[in-house]
């Protein structure tokens, strides 16, 4: 009987020992997990500070991005203004070059035509000598027709014409801005040679009128016409 009671005590002791070990292990494990999951005040404050810094930095980044966009828009506006000014300056330079060419201040060259006006053959039966020589109005008609058909520069016997040039008839010669030139009068013009020759050769036009006035007319297309600048004032 005594041996049976003693055996029960041993079994109960083992059961309680195992149960105590399990409770103790569970307690320590729970305590460790709780310690791992528990955030101290110092850590919390540190995390909060870092979060606030991150938010502040993101707000600063947005401000800088807005400033960058504004500056880029300003640069685009400036570039557009510069492009407009560049076009204006280019147009002014182009106009200035045209005006210099128009007043004969620069040397020019290009395709064009050459028109020669010579006195007609002497006719002893003709009482009036003026009926077969070239007059200033003949030269004027040719020059006007050339300008109308697009000539950009014109010269008579190599002398450039300007916007205020004048031509006078003085006996067998003509005066261009005070300089005398004898016949034949060679009128050179820079422009589209096809357009200018077509305008001069129109039926009933300038050439026919000159021929009817006993003027010898020669019209030639030129691949290159060179006109020197007008010297002096």
PyMOL commands that place a pseudoatom at each C-alpha (Angstrom):
pseudoatom trace, name=CA, resn=UNK, resi=1, chain=A, elem=C, hetatm=0, pos=[0.000, 0.000, 0.000]
pseudoatom trace, name=CA, resn=UNK, resi=2, chain=A, elem=C, hetatm=0, pos=[2.791, 2.424, 0.937]
pseudoatom trace, name=CA, resn=UNK, resi=3, chain=A, elem=C, hetatm=0, pos=[4.698, 1.759, -2.292]
pseudoatom trace, name=CA, resn=UNK, resi=4, chain=A, elem=C, hetatm=0, pos=[1.612, 2.580, -4.389]
pseudoatom trace, name=CA, resn=UNK, resi=5, chain=A, elem=C, hetatm=0, pos=[1.143, 5.934, -2.626]
pseudoatom trace, name=CA, resn=UNK, resi=6, chain=A, elem=C, hetatm=0, pos=[4.799, 6.803, -3.072]
pseudoatom trace, name=CA, resn=UNK, resi=7, chain=A, elem=C, hetatm=0, pos=[4.592, 6.046, -6.809]
pseudoatom trace, name=CA, resn=UNK, resi=8, chain=A, elem=C, hetatm=0, pos=[1.632, 8.399, -7.211]
pseudoatom trace, name=CA, resn=UNK, resi=9, chain=A, elem=C, hetatm=0, pos=[3.589, 11.187, -5.541]
pseudoatom trace, name=CA, resn=UNK, resi=10, chain=A, elem=C, hetatm=0, pos=[6.433, 10.730, -7.973]
pseudoatom trace, name=CA, resn=UNK, resi=11, chain=A, elem=C, hetatm=0, pos=[4.102, 10.919, -10.963]
pseudoatom trace, name=CA, resn=UNK, resi=12, chain=A, elem=C, hetatm=0, pos=[2.370, 14.016, -9.615]
pseudoatom trace, name=CA, resn=UNK, resi=13, chain=A, elem=C, hetatm=0, pos=[5.744, 15.645, -8.989]
pseudoatom trace, name=CA, resn=UNK, resi=14, chain=A, elem=C, hetatm=0, pos=[6.780, 15.015, -12.578]
pseudoatom trace, name=CA, resn=UNK, resi=15, chain=A, elem=C, hetatm=0, pos=[3.462, 16.396, -13.856]
pseudoatom trace, name=CA, resn=UNK, resi=16, chain=A, elem=C, hetatm=0, pos=[3.782, 19.550, -11.766]
pseudoatom trace, name=CA, resn=UNK, resi=17, chain=A, elem=C, hetatm=0, pos=[7.424, 19.966, -12.825]
pseudoatom trace, name=CA, resn=UNK, resi=18, chain=A, elem=C, hetatm=0, pos=[6.550, 19.766, -16.512]
pseudoatom trace, name=CA, resn=UNK, resi=19, chain=A, elem=C, hetatm=0, pos=[3.543, 22.039, -16.025]
pseudoatom trace, name=CA, resn=UNK, resi=20, chain=A, elem=C, hetatm=0, pos=[5.679, 24.567, -14.145]
pseudoatom trace, name=CA, resn=UNK, resi=21, chain=A, elem=C, hetatm=0, pos=[8.304, 24.505, -16.868]
pseudoatom trace, name=CA, resn=UNK, resi=22, chain=A, elem=C, hetatm=0, pos=[5.659, 25.117, -19.529]
pseudoatom trace, name=CA, resn=UNK, resi=23, chain=A, elem=C, hetatm=0, pos=[4.106, 27.986, -17.581]
pseudoatom trace, name=CA, resn=UNK, resi=24, chain=A, elem=C, hetatm=0, pos=[7.508, 29.512, -16.956]
pseudoatom trace, name=CA, resn=UNK, resi=25, chain=A, elem=C, hetatm=0, pos=[8.506, 29.155, -20.639]
pseudoatom trace, name=CA, resn=UNK, resi=26, chain=A, elem=C, hetatm=0, pos=[5.220, 30.653, -21.768]
pseudoatom trace, name=CA, resn=UNK, resi=27, chain=A, elem=C, hetatm=0, pos=[5.636, 33.562, -19.369]
pseudoatom trace, name=CA, resn=UNK, resi=28, chain=A, elem=C, hetatm=0, pos=[9.155, 34.357, -20.508]
pseudoatom trace, name=CA, resn=UNK, resi=29, chain=A, elem=C, hetatm=0, pos=[8.140, 34.064, -24.180]
pseudoatom trace, name=CA, resn=UNK, resi=30, chain=A, elem=C, hetatm=0, pos=[5.168, 36.382, -23.675]
pseudoatom trace, name=CA, resn=UNK, resi=31, chain=A, elem=C, hetatm=0, pos=[7.329, 38.853, -21.787]
pseudoatom trace, name=CA, resn=UNK, resi=32, chain=A, elem=C, hetatm=0, pos=[9.951, 38.826, -24.518]
pseudoatom trace, name=CA, resn=UNK, resi=33, chain=A, elem=C, hetatm=0, pos=[7.362, 39.403, -27.291]
pseudoatom trace, name=CA, resn=UNK, resi=34, chain=A, elem=C, hetatm=0, pos=[5.789, 42.191, -25.273]
pseudoatom trace, name=CA, resn=UNK, resi=35, chain=A, elem=C, hetatm=0, pos=[9.201, 43.775, -24.794]
pseudoatom trace, name=CA, resn=UNK, resi=36, chain=A, elem=C, hetatm=0, pos=[9.842, 43.561, -28.518]
pseudoatom trace, name=CA, resn=UNK, resi=37, chain=A, elem=C, hetatm=0, pos=[6.484, 45.140, -29.357]
pseudoatom trace, name=CA, resn=UNK, resi=38, chain=A, elem=C, hetatm=0, pos=[6.721, 47.850, -26.753]
pseudoatom trace, name=CA, resn=UNK, resi=39, chain=A, elem=C, hetatm=0, pos=[8.050, 51.225, -28.115]
pseudoatom trace, name=CA, resn=UNK, resi=40, chain=A, elem=C, hetatm=0, pos=[9.691, 53.488, -25.607]
pseudoatom trace, name=CA, resn=UNK, resi=41, chain=A, elem=C, hetatm=0, pos=[8.880, 57.205, -25.379]
pseudoatom trace, name=CA, resn=UNK, resi=42, chain=A, elem=C, hetatm=0, pos=[12.307, 58.059, -26.714]
pseudoatom trace, name=CA, resn=UNK, resi=43, chain=A, elem=C, hetatm=0, pos=[11.830, 55.890, -29.778]
pseudoatom trace, name=CA, resn=UNK, resi=44, chain=A, elem=C, hetatm=0, pos=[8.357, 57.309, -30.322]
pseudoatom trace, name=CA, resn=UNK, resi=45, chain=A, elem=C, hetatm=0, pos=[9.610, 60.876, -30.164]
pseudoatom trace, name=CA, resn=UNK, resi=46, chain=A, elem=C, hetatm=0, pos=[12.435, 60.016, -32.534]
pseudoatom trace, name=CA, resn=UNK, resi=47, chain=A, elem=C, hetatm=0, pos=[10.057, 58.455, -35.046]
pseudoatom trace, name=CA, resn=UNK, resi=48, chain=A, elem=C, hetatm=0, pos=[7.733, 61.429, -34.789]
pseudoatom trace, name=CA, resn=UNK, resi=49, chain=A, elem=C, hetatm=0, pos=[10.601, 63.835, -35.369]
pseudoatom trace, name=CA, resn=UNK, resi=50, chain=A, elem=C, hetatm=0, pos=[11.772, 61.911, -38.425]
pseudoatom trace, name=CA, resn=UNK, resi=51, chain=A, elem=C, hetatm=0, pos=[8.212, 61.813, -39.789]
pseudoatom trace, name=CA, resn=UNK, resi=52, chain=A, elem=C, hetatm=0, pos=[7.852, 65.559, -39.349]
pseudoatom trace, name=CA, resn=UNK, resi=53, chain=A, elem=C, hetatm=0, pos=[11.182, 66.144, -41.065]
pseudoatom trace, name=CA, resn=UNK, resi=54, chain=A, elem=C, hetatm=0, pos=[10.080, 63.975, -43.981]
pseudoatom trace, name=CA, resn=UNK, resi=55, chain=A, elem=C, hetatm=0, pos=[6.802, 65.877, -44.314]
pseudoatom trace, name=CA, resn=UNK, resi=56, chain=A, elem=C, hetatm=0, pos=[8.665, 69.194, -44.141]
pseudoatom trace, name=CA, resn=UNK, resi=57, chain=A, elem=C, hetatm=0, pos=[11.113, 68.054, -46.786]
pseudoatom trace, name=CA, resn=UNK, resi=58, chain=A, elem=C, hetatm=0, pos=[8.299, 66.936, -49.090]
pseudoatom trace, name=CA, resn=UNK, resi=59, chain=A, elem=C, hetatm=0, pos=[6.603, 70.326, -48.702]
pseudoatom trace, name=CA, resn=UNK, resi=60, chain=A, elem=C, hetatm=0, pos=[9.918, 72.078, -49.510]
pseudoatom trace, name=CA, resn=UNK, resi=61, chain=A, elem=C, hetatm=0, pos=[10.337, 69.873, -52.554]
pseudoatom trace, name=CA, resn=UNK, resi=62, chain=A, elem=C, hetatm=0, pos=[6.874, 70.892, -53.782]
pseudoatom trace, name=CA, resn=UNK, resi=63, chain=A, elem=C, hetatm=0, pos=[7.744, 74.559, -53.264]
pseudoatom trace, name=CA, resn=UNK, resi=64, chain=A, elem=C, hetatm=0, pos=[10.991, 74.143, -55.221]
pseudoatom trace, name=CA, resn=UNK, resi=65, chain=A, elem=C, hetatm=0, pos=[9.159, 72.337, -58.005]
pseudoatom trace, name=CA, resn=UNK, resi=66, chain=A, elem=C, hetatm=0, pos=[6.665, 75.196, -58.241]
pseudoatom trace, name=CA, resn=UNK, resi=67, chain=A, elem=C, hetatm=0, pos=[9.517, 77.724, -58.316]
pseudoatom trace, name=CA, resn=UNK, resi=68, chain=A, elem=C, hetatm=0, pos=[11.255, 75.697, -61.037]
pseudoatom trace, name=CA, resn=UNK, resi=69, chain=A, elem=C, hetatm=0, pos=[8.072, 75.603, -63.121]
pseudoatom trace, name=CA, resn=UNK, resi=70, chain=A, elem=C, hetatm=0, pos=[7.625, 79.378, -62.754]
pseudoatom trace, name=CA, resn=UNK, resi=71, chain=A, elem=C, hetatm=0, pos=[11.242, 80.004, -63.798]
pseudoatom trace, name=CA, resn=UNK, resi=72, chain=A, elem=C, hetatm=0, pos=[10.883, 77.642, -66.773]
pseudoatom trace, name=CA, resn=UNK, resi=73, chain=A, elem=C, hetatm=0, pos=[7.740, 79.484, -67.862]
pseudoatom trace, name=CA, resn=UNK, resi=74, chain=A, elem=C, hetatm=0, pos=[9.644, 82.768, -67.522]
pseudoatom trace, name=CA, resn=UNK, resi=75, chain=A, elem=C, hetatm=0, pos=[12.505, 81.395, -69.623]
pseudoatom trace, name=CA, resn=UNK, resi=76, chain=A, elem=C, hetatm=0, pos=[10.036, 80.349, -72.328]
pseudoatom trace, name=CA, resn=UNK, resi=77, chain=A, elem=C, hetatm=0, pos=[8.556, 83.875, -72.337]
pseudoatom trace, name=CA, resn=UNK, resi=78, chain=A, elem=C, hetatm=0, pos=[12.034, 85.417, -72.586]
pseudoatom trace, name=CA, resn=UNK, resi=79, chain=A, elem=C, hetatm=0, pos=[12.984, 83.064, -75.427]
pseudoatom trace, name=CA, resn=UNK, resi=80, chain=A, elem=C, hetatm=0, pos=[9.802, 83.979, -77.290]
pseudoatom trace, name=CA, resn=UNK, resi=81, chain=A, elem=C, hetatm=0, pos=[10.541, 87.688, -76.833]
pseudoatom trace, name=CA, resn=UNK, resi=82, chain=A, elem=C, hetatm=0, pos=[14.127, 87.185, -78.025]
pseudoatom trace, name=CA, resn=UNK, resi=83, chain=A, elem=C, hetatm=0, pos=[12.862, 85.285, -81.057]
pseudoatom trace, name=CA, resn=UNK, resi=84, chain=A, elem=C, hetatm=0, pos=[10.522, 88.164, -81.894]
pseudoatom trace, name=CA, resn=UNK, resi=85, chain=A, elem=C, hetatm=0, pos=[13.315, 90.714, -81.418]
pseudoatom trace, name=CA, resn=UNK, resi=86, chain=A, elem=C, hetatm=0, pos=[15.659, 88.610, -83.551]
pseudoatom trace, name=CA, resn=UNK, resi=87, chain=A, elem=C, hetatm=0, pos=[13.072, 88.545, -86.329]
pseudoatom trace, name=CA, resn=UNK, resi=88, chain=A, elem=C, hetatm=0, pos=[12.592, 92.310, -86.009]
pseudoatom trace, name=CA, resn=UNK, resi=89, chain=A, elem=C, hetatm=0, pos=[16.348, 92.942, -86.195]
pseudoatom trace, name=CA, resn=UNK, resi=90, chain=A, elem=C, hetatm=0, pos=[16.619, 90.554, -89.148]
pseudoatom trace, name=CA, resn=UNK, resi=91, chain=A, elem=C, hetatm=0, pos=[13.830, 92.413, -90.956]
pseudoatom trace, name=CA, resn=UNK, resi=92, chain=A, elem=C, hetatm=0, pos=[15.462, 95.754, -90.180]
pseudoatom trace, name=CA, resn=UNK, resi=93, chain=A, elem=C, hetatm=0, pos=[18.820, 94.539, -91.490]
pseudoatom trace, name=CA, resn=UNK, resi=94, chain=A, elem=C, hetatm=0, pos=[17.149, 93.162, -94.593]
pseudoatom trace, name=CA, resn=UNK, resi=95, chain=A, elem=C, hetatm=0, pos=[15.291, 96.437, -95.157]
pseudoatom trace, name=CA, resn=UNK, resi=96, chain=A, elem=C, hetatm=0, pos=[18.500, 98.423, -94.608]
pseudoatom trace, name=CA, resn=UNK, resi=97, chain=A, elem=C, hetatm=0, pos=[20.255, 96.301, -97.225]
pseudoatom trace, name=CA, resn=UNK, resi=98, chain=A, elem=C, hetatm=0, pos=[17.396, 96.879, -99.671]
pseudoatom trace, name=CA, resn=UNK, resi=99, chain=A, elem=C, hetatm=0, pos=[17.529, 100.627, -99.034]
pseudoatom trace, name=CA, resn=UNK, resi=100, chain=A, elem=C, hetatm=0, pos=[21.309, 100.716, -99.525]
pseudoatom trace, name=CA, resn=UNK, resi=101, chain=A, elem=C, hetatm=0, pos=[20.872, 98.870, -102.785]
pseudoatom trace, name=CA, resn=UNK, resi=102, chain=A, elem=C, hetatm=0, pos=[18.028, 101.180, -103.786]
pseudoatom trace, name=CA, resn=UNK, resi=103, chain=A, elem=C, hetatm=0, pos=[20.101, 104.322, -103.220]
pseudoatom trace, name=CA, resn=UNK, resi=104, chain=A, elem=C, hetatm=0, pos=[23.130, 102.734, -104.904]
pseudoatom trace, name=CA, resn=UNK, resi=105, chain=A, elem=C, hetatm=0, pos=[25.404, 102.566, -101.846]
pseudoatom trace, name=CA, resn=UNK, resi=106, chain=A, elem=C, hetatm=0, pos=[26.418, 98.910, -102.216]
pseudoatom trace, name=CA, resn=UNK, resi=107, chain=A, elem=C, hetatm=0, pos=[27.757, 96.777, -105.033]
pseudoatom trace, name=CA, resn=UNK, resi=108, chain=A, elem=C, hetatm=0, pos=[25.166, 94.341, -106.346]
pseudoatom trace, name=CA, resn=UNK, resi=109, chain=A, elem=C, hetatm=0, pos=[25.153, 91.465, -108.780]
pseudoatom trace, name=CA, resn=UNK, resi=110, chain=A, elem=C, hetatm=0, pos=[22.700, 88.956, -110.125]
pseudoatom trace, name=CA, resn=UNK, resi=111, chain=A, elem=C, hetatm=0, pos=[20.802, 87.848, -113.174]
pseudoatom trace, name=CA, resn=UNK, resi=112, chain=A, elem=C, hetatm=0, pos=[19.296, 90.535, -115.340]
pseudoatom trace, name=CA, resn=UNK, resi=113, chain=A, elem=C, hetatm=0, pos=[19.034, 92.123, -118.758]
pseudoatom trace, name=CA, resn=UNK, resi=114, chain=A, elem=C, hetatm=0, pos=[20.969, 94.531, -120.925]
pseudoatom trace, name=CA, resn=UNK, resi=115, chain=A, elem=C, hetatm=0, pos=[19.077, 96.944, -123.163]
pseudoatom trace, name=CA, resn=UNK, resi=116, chain=A, elem=C, hetatm=0, pos=[20.993, 98.924, -125.768]
pseudoatom trace, name=CA, resn=UNK, resi=117, chain=A, elem=C, hetatm=0, pos=[19.446, 102.035, -127.375]
pseudoatom trace, name=CA, resn=UNK, resi=118, chain=A, elem=C, hetatm=0, pos=[21.259, 103.420, -130.408]
pseudoatom trace, name=CA, resn=UNK, resi=119, chain=A, elem=C, hetatm=0, pos=[20.458, 106.230, -132.818]
pseudoatom trace, name=CA, resn=UNK, resi=120, chain=A, elem=C, hetatm=0, pos=[18.835, 105.173, -136.064]
pseudoatom trace, name=CA, resn=UNK, resi=121, chain=A, elem=C, hetatm=0, pos=[20.639, 105.246, -139.397]
pseudoatom trace, name=CA, resn=UNK, resi=122, chain=A, elem=C, hetatm=0, pos=[20.995, 108.711, -140.897]
pseudoatom trace, name=CA, resn=UNK, resi=123, chain=A, elem=C, hetatm=0, pos=[18.352, 109.457, -143.477]
pseudoatom trace, name=CA, resn=UNK, resi=124, chain=A, elem=C, hetatm=0, pos=[19.275, 112.409, -145.789]
pseudoatom trace, name=CA, resn=UNK, resi=125, chain=A, elem=C, hetatm=0, pos=[15.633, 112.794, -146.720]
pseudoatom trace, name=CA, resn=UNK, resi=126, chain=A, elem=C, hetatm=0, pos=[14.747, 113.406, -143.070]
pseudoatom trace, name=CA, resn=UNK, resi=127, chain=A, elem=C, hetatm=0, pos=[14.685, 117.122, -142.379]
pseudoatom trace, name=CA, resn=UNK, resi=128, chain=A, elem=C, hetatm=0, pos=[14.543, 116.829, -138.570]
pseudoatom trace, name=CA, resn=UNK, resi=129, chain=A, elem=C, hetatm=0, pos=[17.565, 115.033, -137.065]
pseudoatom trace, name=CA, resn=UNK, resi=130, chain=A, elem=C, hetatm=0, pos=[15.697, 114.554, -133.800]
pseudoatom trace, name=CA, resn=UNK, resi=131, chain=A, elem=C, hetatm=0, pos=[13.511, 111.964, -135.513]
pseudoatom trace, name=CA, resn=UNK, resi=132, chain=A, elem=C, hetatm=0, pos=[16.222, 109.286, -135.422]
pseudoatom trace, name=CA, resn=UNK, resi=133, chain=A, elem=C, hetatm=0, pos=[18.205, 109.940, -132.250]
pseudoatom trace, name=CA, resn=UNK, resi=134, chain=A, elem=C, hetatm=0, pos=[17.618, 108.655, -128.739]
pseudoatom trace, name=CA, resn=UNK, resi=135, chain=A, elem=C, hetatm=0, pos=[15.994, 111.153, -126.369]
pseudoatom trace, name=CA, resn=UNK, resi=136, chain=A, elem=C, hetatm=0, pos=[15.633, 111.120, -122.605]
pseudoatom trace, name=CA, resn=UNK, resi=137, chain=A, elem=C, hetatm=0, pos=[11.972, 110.121, -122.821]
pseudoatom trace, name=CA, resn=UNK, resi=138, chain=A, elem=C, hetatm=0, pos=[12.998, 106.952, -124.653]
pseudoatom trace, name=CA, resn=UNK, resi=139, chain=A, elem=C, hetatm=0, pos=[15.399, 106.094, -121.848]
pseudoatom trace, name=CA, resn=UNK, resi=140, chain=A, elem=C, hetatm=0, pos=[12.772, 106.948, -119.256]
pseudoatom trace, name=CA, resn=UNK, resi=141, chain=A, elem=C, hetatm=0, pos=[10.245, 104.571, -120.791]
pseudoatom trace, name=CA, resn=UNK, resi=142, chain=A, elem=C, hetatm=0, pos=[12.702, 101.676, -120.725]
pseudoatom trace, name=CA, resn=UNK, resi=143, chain=A, elem=C, hetatm=0, pos=[13.741, 102.387, -117.119]
pseudoatom trace, name=CA, resn=UNK, resi=144, chain=A, elem=C, hetatm=0, pos=[10.157, 102.687, -115.925]
pseudoatom trace, name=CA, resn=UNK, resi=145, chain=A, elem=C, hetatm=0, pos=[9.220, 99.411, -117.614]
pseudoatom trace, name=CA, resn=UNK, resi=146, chain=A, elem=C, hetatm=0, pos=[12.183, 97.666, -115.995]
pseudoatom trace, name=CA, resn=UNK, resi=147, chain=A, elem=C, hetatm=0, pos=[11.250, 98.953, -112.541]
pseudoatom trace, name=CA, resn=UNK, resi=148, chain=A, elem=C, hetatm=0, pos=[7.623, 97.939, -113.058]
pseudoatom trace, name=CA, resn=UNK, resi=149, chain=A, elem=C, hetatm=0, pos=[8.704, 94.415, -114.065]
pseudoatom trace, name=CA, resn=UNK, resi=150, chain=A, elem=C, hetatm=0, pos=[10.733, 93.979, -110.873]
pseudoatom trace, name=CA, resn=UNK, resi=151, chain=A, elem=C, hetatm=0, pos=[14.216, 95.417, -111.452]
pseudoatom trace, name=CA, resn=UNK, resi=152, chain=A, elem=C, hetatm=0, pos=[16.034, 95.962, -108.161]
pseudoatom trace, name=CA, resn=UNK, resi=153, chain=A, elem=C, hetatm=0, pos=[18.942, 98.031, -109.516]
pseudoatom trace, name=CA, resn=UNK, resi=154, chain=A, elem=C, hetatm=0, pos=[19.567, 99.859, -112.816]
pseudoatom trace, name=CA, resn=UNK, resi=155, chain=A, elem=C, hetatm=0, pos=[22.525, 101.597, -114.428]
pseudoatom trace, name=CA, resn=UNK, resi=156, chain=A, elem=C, hetatm=0, pos=[23.019, 103.626, -117.612]
pseudoatom trace, name=CA, resn=UNK, resi=157, chain=A, elem=C, hetatm=0, pos=[26.388, 103.126, -119.261]
pseudoatom trace, name=CA, resn=UNK, resi=158, chain=A, elem=C, hetatm=0, pos=[27.614, 101.756, -115.922]
pseudoatom trace, name=CA, resn=UNK, resi=159, chain=A, elem=C, hetatm=0, pos=[26.323, 104.696, -113.839]
pseudoatom trace, name=CA, resn=UNK, resi=160, chain=A, elem=C, hetatm=0, pos=[23.959, 103.598, -111.054]
pseudoatom trace, name=CA, resn=UNK, resi=161, chain=A, elem=C, hetatm=0, pos=[20.587, 105.230, -110.770]
pseudoatom trace, name=CA, resn=UNK, resi=162, chain=A, elem=C, hetatm=0, pos=[19.199, 106.245, -107.390]
pseudoatom trace, name=CA, resn=UNK, resi=163, chain=A, elem=C, hetatm=0, pos=[15.757, 107.131, -106.134]
pseudoatom trace, name=CA, resn=UNK, resi=164, chain=A, elem=C, hetatm=0, pos=[16.305, 110.780, -107.049]
pseudoatom trace, name=CA, resn=UNK, resi=165, chain=A, elem=C, hetatm=0, pos=[18.299, 110.438, -110.275]
pseudoatom trace, name=CA, resn=UNK, resi=166, chain=A, elem=C, hetatm=0, pos=[17.463, 112.733, -113.199]
pseudoatom trace, name=CA, resn=UNK, resi=167, chain=A, elem=C, hetatm=0, pos=[18.051, 112.392, -116.931]
pseudoatom trace, name=CA, resn=UNK, resi=168, chain=A, elem=C, hetatm=0, pos=[18.291, 115.314, -119.346]
pseudoatom trace, name=CA, resn=UNK, resi=169, chain=A, elem=C, hetatm=0, pos=[18.741, 115.409, -123.089]
pseudoatom trace, name=CA, resn=UNK, resi=170, chain=A, elem=C, hetatm=0, pos=[21.595, 117.691, -124.198]
pseudoatom trace, name=CA, resn=UNK, resi=171, chain=A, elem=C, hetatm=0, pos=[21.897, 117.495, -127.973]
pseudoatom trace, name=CA, resn=UNK, resi=172, chain=A, elem=C, hetatm=0, pos=[23.431, 114.170, -129.047]
pseudoatom trace, name=CA, resn=UNK, resi=173, chain=A, elem=C, hetatm=0, pos=[24.124, 113.155, -125.445]
pseudoatom trace, name=CA, resn=UNK, resi=174, chain=A, elem=C, hetatm=0, pos=[22.096, 112.704, -122.269]
pseudoatom trace, name=CA, resn=UNK, resi=175, chain=A, elem=C, hetatm=0, pos=[23.002, 113.777, -118.775]
pseudoatom trace, name=CA, resn=UNK, resi=176, chain=A, elem=C, hetatm=0, pos=[22.492, 111.374, -115.854]
pseudoatom trace, name=CA, resn=UNK, resi=177, chain=A, elem=C, hetatm=0, pos=[22.791, 113.225, -112.551]
pseudoatom trace, name=CA, resn=UNK, resi=178, chain=A, elem=C, hetatm=0, pos=[25.062, 115.767, -114.282]
pseudoatom trace, name=CA, resn=UNK, resi=179, chain=A, elem=C, hetatm=0, pos=[27.301, 113.229, -116.058]
pseudoatom trace, name=CA, resn=UNK, resi=180, chain=A, elem=C, hetatm=0, pos=[27.126, 113.159, -119.856]
pseudoatom trace, name=CA, resn=UNK, resi=181, chain=A, elem=C, hetatm=0, pos=[26.807, 109.913, -121.788]
pseudoatom trace, name=CA, resn=UNK, resi=182, chain=A, elem=C, hetatm=0, pos=[26.882, 109.534, -125.587]
pseudoatom trace, name=CA, resn=UNK, resi=183, chain=A, elem=C, hetatm=0, pos=[24.851, 107.006, -127.550]
pseudoatom trace, name=CA, resn=UNK, resi=184, chain=A, elem=C, hetatm=0, pos=[24.499, 104.106, -127.615]
pseudoatom trace, name=CA, resn=UNK, resi=185, chain=A, elem=C, hetatm=0, pos=[22.915, 104.006, -124.168]
pseudoatom trace, name=CA, resn=UNK, resi=186, chain=A, elem=C, hetatm=0, pos=[23.345, 100.647, -122.462]
pseudoatom trace, name=CA, resn=UNK, resi=187, chain=A, elem=C, hetatm=0, pos=[20.800, 100.124, -119.718]
pseudoatom trace, name=CA, resn=UNK, resi=188, chain=A, elem=C, hetatm=0, pos=[21.585, 97.220, -117.380]
pseudoatom trace, name=CA, resn=UNK, resi=189, chain=A, elem=C, hetatm=0, pos=[19.153, 95.969, -114.763]
pseudoatom trace, name=CA, resn=UNK, resi=190, chain=A, elem=C, hetatm=0, pos=[19.213, 93.268, -112.105]
pseudoatom trace, name=CA, resn=UNK, resi=191, chain=A, elem=C, hetatm=0, pos=[16.081, 91.191, -111.758]
pseudoatom trace, name=CA, resn=UNK, resi=192, chain=A, elem=C, hetatm=0, pos=[14.248, 88.269, -113.314]
pseudoatom trace, name=CA, resn=UNK, resi=193, chain=A, elem=C, hetatm=0, pos=[15.469, 88.279, -116.937]
pseudoatom trace, name=CA, resn=UNK, resi=194, chain=A, elem=C, hetatm=0, pos=[12.477, 86.344, -118.246]
pseudoatom trace, name=CA, resn=UNK, resi=195, chain=A, elem=C, hetatm=0, pos=[9.961, 88.733, -116.703]
pseudoatom trace, name=CA, resn=UNK, resi=196, chain=A, elem=C, hetatm=0, pos=[11.795, 91.884, -117.807]
pseudoatom trace, name=CA, resn=UNK, resi=197, chain=A, elem=C, hetatm=0, pos=[12.392, 90.757, -121.408]
pseudoatom trace, name=CA, resn=UNK, resi=198, chain=A, elem=C, hetatm=0, pos=[8.771, 89.652, -121.703]
pseudoatom trace, name=CA, resn=UNK, resi=199, chain=A, elem=C, hetatm=0, pos=[7.606, 93.055, -120.474]
pseudoatom trace, name=CA, resn=UNK, resi=200, chain=A, elem=C, hetatm=0, pos=[9.838, 94.901, -122.962]
pseudoatom trace, name=CA, resn=UNK, resi=201, chain=A, elem=C, hetatm=0, pos=[8.846, 92.670, -125.892]
pseudoatom trace, name=CA, resn=UNK, resi=202, chain=A, elem=C, hetatm=0, pos=[5.084, 92.915, -125.449]
pseudoatom trace, name=CA, resn=UNK, resi=203, chain=A, elem=C, hetatm=0, pos=[3.254, 93.580, -128.697]
pseudoatom trace, name=CA, resn=UNK, resi=204, chain=A, elem=C, hetatm=0, pos=[2.620, 97.309, -128.932]
pseudoatom trace, name=CA, resn=UNK, resi=205, chain=A, elem=C, hetatm=0, pos=[4.879, 97.828, -125.921]
pseudoatom trace, name=CA, resn=UNK, resi=206, chain=A, elem=C, hetatm=0, pos=[8.116, 99.673, -125.274]
pseudoatom trace, name=CA, resn=UNK, resi=207, chain=A, elem=C, hetatm=0, pos=[10.234, 97.974, -127.937]
pseudoatom trace, name=CA, resn=UNK, resi=208, chain=A, elem=C, hetatm=0, pos=[7.657, 98.481, -130.682]
pseudoatom trace, name=CA, resn=UNK, resi=209, chain=A, elem=C, hetatm=0, pos=[7.324, 102.146, -129.703]
pseudoatom trace, name=CA, resn=UNK, resi=210, chain=A, elem=C, hetatm=0, pos=[11.126, 102.640, -129.853]
pseudoatom trace, name=CA, resn=UNK, resi=211, chain=A, elem=C, hetatm=0, pos=[11.403, 100.917, -133.219]
pseudoatom trace, name=CA, resn=UNK, resi=212, chain=A, elem=C, hetatm=0, pos=[8.642, 103.158, -134.560]
pseudoatom trace, name=CA, resn=UNK, resi=213, chain=A, elem=C, hetatm=0, pos=[10.764, 106.139, -133.434]
pseudoatom trace, name=CA, resn=UNK, resi=214, chain=A, elem=C, hetatm=0, pos=[13.678, 104.794, -135.533]
pseudoatom trace, name=CA, resn=UNK, resi=215, chain=A, elem=C, hetatm=0, pos=[15.623, 103.682, -132.449]
pseudoatom trace, name=CA, resn=UNK, resi=216, chain=A, elem=C, hetatm=0, pos=[17.773, 100.567, -132.706]
pseudoatom trace, name=CA, resn=UNK, resi=217, chain=A, elem=C, hetatm=0, pos=[16.923, 98.340, -129.760]
pseudoatom trace, name=CA, resn=UNK, resi=218, chain=A, elem=C, hetatm=0, pos=[18.835, 95.302, -128.556]
pseudoatom trace, name=CA, resn=UNK, resi=219, chain=A, elem=C, hetatm=0, pos=[17.670, 93.249, -125.559]
pseudoatom trace, name=CA, resn=UNK, resi=220, chain=A, elem=C, hetatm=0, pos=[19.825, 90.513, -124.061]
pseudoatom trace, name=CA, resn=UNK, resi=221, chain=A, elem=C, hetatm=0, pos=[19.405, 88.287, -121.031]
pseudoatom trace, name=CA, resn=UNK, resi=222, chain=A, elem=C, hetatm=0, pos=[22.428, 88.170, -118.719]
pseudoatom trace, name=CA, resn=UNK, resi=223, chain=A, elem=C, hetatm=0, pos=[23.396, 85.412, -116.315]
pseudoatom trace, name=CA, resn=UNK, resi=224, chain=A, elem=C, hetatm=0, pos=[25.316, 87.923, -114.224]
pseudoatom trace, name=CA, resn=UNK, resi=225, chain=A, elem=C, hetatm=0, pos=[25.053, 91.679, -114.043]
pseudoatom trace, name=CA, resn=UNK, resi=226, chain=A, elem=C, hetatm=0, pos=[27.431, 93.570, -111.745]
pseudoatom trace, name=CA, resn=UNK, resi=227, chain=A, elem=C, hetatm=0, pos=[26.629, 97.129, -110.738]
pseudoatom trace, name=CA, resn=UNK, resi=228, chain=A, elem=C, hetatm=0, pos=[29.196, 99.131, -108.782]
pseudoatom trace, name=CA, resn=UNK, resi=229, chain=A, elem=C, hetatm=0, pos=[28.100, 101.428, -105.949]
pseudoatom trace, name=CA, resn=UNK, resi=230, chain=A, elem=C, hetatm=0, pos=[27.466, 105.073, -106.601]
pseudoatom trace, name=CA, resn=UNK, resi=231, chain=A, elem=C, hetatm=0, pos=[30.459, 107.133, -105.489]
pseudoatom trace, name=CA, resn=UNK, resi=232, chain=A, elem=C, hetatm=0, pos=[30.303, 110.604, -104.012]
pseudoatom trace, name=CA, resn=UNK, resi=233, chain=A, elem=C, hetatm=0, pos=[27.306, 112.326, -102.424]
for i in range(1, 233): cmd.bond("trace and resi %d" % i, "trace and resi %d" % (i + 1))
show_as sticks, trace
zoom trace
